[in-house]
Amino acid sequence: MVSDLLTVSIQQFQADCQQLCEQHYPTVHNRGMRENHLGKALCRRIMTTLSNSDIAAELSQIEDTNNLPQPIFKLQTHSFIIWIVAHRLLSANLARRQALLTAIDGVLEQQNPDQENHLLVVADHWFDRSKASKEIPAWWLGQLPTALDNYVQDGIRLLDSSTSLKSTLQASYAVDDAHLQVHHPLHRTNGHAILHKYIVLTGHFRINAS
């Protein structure tokens, strides 16, 4: 049931991202969206989905004692918890990827083993010319996207990745049932064609009890 609710929320969140990009132009076009903008927008969308299903939920932001740059949000219901980690892939290098995993560590330290726990990760990235940047979709999805020609038309030649977020989380962080997606909220003003140089990434994982 939770997976279905989150699937609906993520689908509708794509429209929210388009509005965010319009509201925060030109900031998004320069550096991407701030973690709080991404995280709070996704939380609001999930809260609406839960409310429409008559599920009461309480939203809180976790106080960070480790000075993590990524905000962590907690959606608490009677029967399950959804943890949301918002991450800004300003750079695609290994340090930024590790920062995301460190934030996930913070979630796992606080999970309630007596309840069903779900992890939702949201991030965004502007492609640059680096090898690390071109690897991001494959690293996120565990494979290259199918529509590679669409990226090539925007001057991006995606590369495969020797590691993946999914495999790392499954091996080291006790998560399963991964659902990972790449979204393209920006469109060109001429013809409204999708702009592939900017991506928003979402991932849903069921956290296994430790």
Residue pairs with C-beta under 8 A, 6 or more apart in sequence:
2 80
2 82
2 116
2 118
3 177
3 179
3 204
3 206
5 46
5 49
5 50
5 53
5 55
6 46
6 49
6 82
6 118
6 120
6 179
6 204
7 179
7 204
8 49
9 42
9 45
9 46
9 48
9 49
10 181
10 202
10 204
12 45
12 48
12 49
13 41
13 42
13 45
13 202
14 183
14 185
14 200
16 41
16 42
16 44
16 45
17 41
17 183
17 185
17 200
18 185
18 186
18 187
20 28
20 33
20 37
20 38
20 41
20 185
21 28
21 29
21 33
21 185
21 186
24 33
24 37
27 33
28 186
28 198
29 186
29 198
31 90
31 126
32 88
32 89
32 90
32 124
32 125
32 126
32 198
33 88
33 124
34 88
35 69
35 70
35 71
35 86
35 87
35 88
36 71
36 86
38 86
38 88
38 122
38 123
38 124
38 200
39 71
39 73
39 84
39 85
39 86
39 122
40 73
40 86
42 84
42 86
42 120
42 122
42 202
43 59
43 73
43 75
43 84
46 57
46 75
46 82
46 84
46 120
47 57
47 59
47 75
50 56
50 57
50 75
50 77
51 57
55 77
56 77
56 78
57 75
57 76
57 77
58 75
58 76
58 77
59 73
59 74
59 75
59 76
60 73
60 74
60 76
61 71
61 72
61 73
61 74
62 71
62 72
62 73
62 74
62 106
62 110
64 71
64 72
64 106
66 102
66 106
68 99
68 102
68 103
68 106
69 88
69 99
70 85
70 86
70 87
70 88
70 99
70 100
70 103
71 85
71 86
72 83
72 84
72 85
72 103
72 106
72 107
73 83
73 84
73 85
73 86
74 81
74 82
74 83
74 84
74 110
75 81
75 82
75 83
75 84
79 115
79 116
80 115
80 116
80 117
80 118
81 111
81 112
81 115
81 116
81 117
81 118
82 118
82 119
82 120
83 107
83 110
83 111
83 117
83 118
83 119
83 120
83 207
84 120
84 121
84 122
85 100
85 103
85 104
85 107
85 119
85 120
85 121
85 122
86 122
86 123
87 96
87 99
87 100
87 103
87 121
87 122
87 123
88 123
88 124
89 96
89 97
89 100
89 123
89 124
89 125
89 136
89 201
90 96
90 125
91 132
92 125
92 128
92 130
92 132
92 133
92 135
92 136
93 130
93 132
94 132
97 139
97 165
100 121
100 123
100 165
101 168
101 169
101 172
101 173
104 119
104 121
104 169
104 173
105 173
107 119
107 207
108 173
108 174
108 207
108 210
111 117
111 207
111 210
113 209
113 210
116 206
117 206
117 207
117 209
118 204
118 205
118 206
118 207
119 175
119 203
119 204
119 205
119 206
119 207
120 202
120 203
120 204
120 205
121 165
121 201
121 202
121 203
121 204
121 205
122 200
122 201
122 202
122 203
123 200
123 201
124 198
124 199
124 200
124 201
125 133
125 136
125 198
125 199
125 201
126 197
126 198
127 133
127 134
127 136
127 156
127 196
127 197
127 198
127 199
131 159
134 156
134 157
134 158
134 159
135 158
135 159
135 160
135 161
136 161
136 199
136 201
137 144
137 145
137 158
137 182
137 199
138 144
138 145
138 158
138 159
138 160
138 161
138 164
139 161
139 163
139 164
139 165
140 164
140 165
140 180
140 182
140 201
140 203
141 164
141 166
141 180
141 181
141 182
142 164
142 165
142 166
142 167
142 178
142 180
143 160
143 164
144 158
144 160
145 151
145 158
145 182
148 158
150 194
150 196
151 157
151 158
151 196
153 196
154 195
154 196
154 197
155 197
156 196
156 197
165 180
165 203
166 178
166 180
166 203
169 175
169 178
169 205
170 176
170 178
174 207
174 208
174 210
175 205
175 206
175 207
175 208
176 205
176 206
176 208
177 204
177 205
177 206
178 203
178 204
178 205
179 203
179 204
179 205
180 201
180 202
180 203
180 204
181 201
181 202
181 203
182 199
182 200
182 201
183 199
183 200
183 201
183 202
184 194
184 195
184 196
184 198
184 199
184 200
185 198
185 200
186 194
186 195
186 197
186 198
187 193
187 194
187 195
188 194
188 195
